[in-house]
Amino acid sequence: QLQLVESGGGLVQPGGSLRLSCAASRFTLGTYAIGWFRQAPGKEREGVSCISRSGDVTNYSDSVKGRFTISRDNAKNAVYLQINSLKPEDTAVYYCAGAYYCSRPMDYWGKGTLVTVSS
């Protein structure tokens, strides 16, 4: 089974930036579309972004458009989420997840990395 591991979370001030990484411990990550999700305290998990297997197609939620950028480097077997202009409401546990297509339910999930935006 595909195993995903997120990294790059931490404490950052409003307006700051982070780059989250998603790596596969098994299989080739390029076989999967990869989505980023987040769950803020007291709220349901929401989809943030997704990238197709080839990287040709990307999607973003309205709340992060223009600030977040998803990318992948299949040669490095990794997917990234560049997060800019962070806001306190971006505070959440961020998860990466894999499926055959972004339009399908995610089959494999990482355990998450915490992003905290606070002054």
N, C-alpha and C positions, 0 to 999 in steps of 0.2 A: 504494500500500500504506500501511496505517496505520503511523505512526511514533510511538513513545511515548518520553517523556523523563522520568526521575525526578529529583527534587531534594529537598533538605532533610536529607540525611544529615550525619553529623558525629560528633564525639567528645562523649560525655555521661557524667556520673557515674551510678552506680547510683541508682535512684530518680528520676532525671530524666525529662524528656519531650522528645519531638520530634514534629514534624508533617511527614510526607513528602507530596510532591505528585507527581502523575502528569499530564502534559499531552500532548496530541496535537498534533503538528506538521502533520498532514494529517487531513482529514475531521473529522466531528463525533464527539466522544468519546461522546456520548449514544447513539450507534448500537450501542455495545458494552457488554457486561458486562465489568467490570474486576476482575481479581484481583491481590492482592499475594502475592508469594512471597519466600522468603529462602533464602540458602545460606550456612551458617556454614563456617568453615575446616575442611576434612577431612570434611565431611558432605554428604549429598545435598540437593538443593533440595527445599524443602517448601512447601506451600501455607499461607498465613497467613490470608487473608481474601478475600472476593469480594463484589461488589455488583452487583445486576442493573442492566439498562439504565435503568430508571426510578428505581432506588434503593429500591424497595419491599422487596427481599429482600437480606439480608446473611448471610454465613456467616463463622465464625471457627474456627480450630483450637483444640483444648483448651488448648494451651500459652499462648495469648494472650487467651483469653476474660476479659472484665472489665478488661483493661488496654489493649487496642487497640480503636479505633473507626474503621471505614471509612465514608466519606461521599463524596458527589459533588455538584458544582454544575455542572449541564450548561450553564447560562447562561454560566459562565466556562470551560467546556470543560476541566474539571479533576476529578480524583478525589484524595481525601486519605486518609492513614492517620495518625490521631492515636495516638501511642504514649506511654503513661504507665507509671510505675513500672518503668522499664527495669531489666533484670537483665543481668549479664555474659553469660549464655547467649543473650541477644537479639542479640549481636554477629553481624553477617552483612551480606552484600550483599543489599539489598532490590530486588526487581524488580516492576514492574507489567506486566500482560499483558492482552490483550483477546481476547474471543471473543463469539459471539452469545449464549451462555448460560454461566452459571457452571459448569454441569454438563458442558460440552464442553471438550475440550482447547483450551488457549490458542493462538491463531493468530499473535499479534503480541506481541513482547517489547521492552521497553526494555533499556538497557545496564546499569542498576542504579545504586544509590547506597549507599555504605558507611555503616553505622551501627556505631560502636564504643562499647561501654559499659565503662568502666574508671575506676577511681579513681586 
